[in-house]
Amino acid sequence: MRQIKIIVEKHSDGYVAYPIGLKGVVVGEGDTYEEAMADVKSAIQFHIETFGPEIIETEEPVC
């Protein structure tokens, strides 16, 4: 299985997590870091199952 980088941001009202390298918008959130990670992992799995593995970008983005 391919590894996907996940960014987690702490905000005043909780945590937001989103993956890098997927086509489309995938976001998870939670009151704790663990909840946000669990939510985004579930969202990633659903996104890949729905749209197929071709939504995983194979090239590194240019910064």
N, C-alpha and C positions, 0 to 999 in steps of 0.2 A: 504494500500500500504506500502511496506517495504521501510525504509529509507536507503539511500546509502551515505556513506561518500565520499566527493569530496575534493581533494587536489588542491589548486590553487597556482601556482608559478608565481611570478613577474620576468620577464626578461627584459633586456634592450630594446627589440623590442616588448614587449607586455606581455600578460598573457597566461599561459598554465594551463588547468584544466584536471584532470583525476580522475575517481572513484576508490575506493578501494572496493574489494569484488566481482568483476565481472570477469568471465573467458573470456579471449580474451583481445584485445587492444581497448580501447575507450579513445579518447583524444578530447578535445575542445580547441580552441584558440581564442584570440581576442585582439584588441588594448586596451580594458578596462576590468576590472574585470567582469562587467555585461555582456559584449559580450562573454567572455570566459565561464561564467556560463551558459548562454543561449545556446551556441554551444555544451557544454558537455551534458547538459540535453537533447537536441535534439538527440545527438549521443547515449546516454544511452537508450532513448526510442526506437530508431531505432534498436539498438543492441538486446534489449529484444524482440521486435516484430519479428525480423528476426530469432533469435536463440532460443527463448522460455525462460520461466522463470527459467529453470534449469541451466542457465548460472550464476545465482546469487549464490554465494558461501554461504553455510549455516553455515560453521564452521569458527571461527575466525582464522586468520593466526597466526602461531607461530613466534614470533620475537626473 
